[in-house]
Amino acid sequence: MPPTTPFILTNTTITNAIRILPSRFDQPPVLEALTGPDPDRLGAAYELDALTNPRHTSSRPCARQSGFMLPDNELLHSHIVNGAFAHGGAHGRFSSTDCGTWYSAQTLPAAQVEVGHHKALEYADLDPVYLATMLPLSPTRHTAWAATYTAPLHAIDIDHIDAAALLDPGDYRSSQHAARQLRTAGSLGVTYPSVRNPGAACHAIFHPTVVQAVHLASHWYLVIEDLDHAPIWTAA
């Protein structure tokens, strides 16, 4: 009898997982500039900010969970981690409108091809006439961040009958449905094969505390000349 679930829960350690973000997010939280390095003053400022900060007052269930978001002054680059979960969406393989997801890849090339693909999709949704006036796009600066995960994560069993639907290149309905079930059951995240960079793994992390040892890895420029060719990455 085949297994009932396409996911295998495994104690996992992943180092130097790469997540690529626009470089405009590199700056430290604005409150740090206002309060200086004093931890007591900074902590008090964040408590006050949390009363009106959309990240903490949002209707998203995860944002309302006590202790879900990392305190902004607790961890180096915690604002980078929190940002991934503050904004839910329906455009990622294991994404949810209720809560954001921290996506990363095993290698830099895998992260680049995944980010470039989804960025191109954003422009493909624009009116063709308007898009023609924009292309080629000016290079946009991005930052590759590295992180470590040590946690029980769900891995896709690629031999399972449902694996193909979960890894469909363009239809994310099955994988998003599975993600909702996993989140409800308390899953911390999923590891899965990269669809666009075979041989590499991707990760969808569901809880901020899993993301550890975050540090800046490198800077890159992303160029989209047209939608008929793959985006181009060049070192910054």
Summary of the structure (lengths in Angstrom):
residues: 236
radius of gyration: 18.7
end to end distance: 52.5
largest distance: 61.4
contacts: 698
relative contact order: 0.22
helix: 34%
strand: 27%
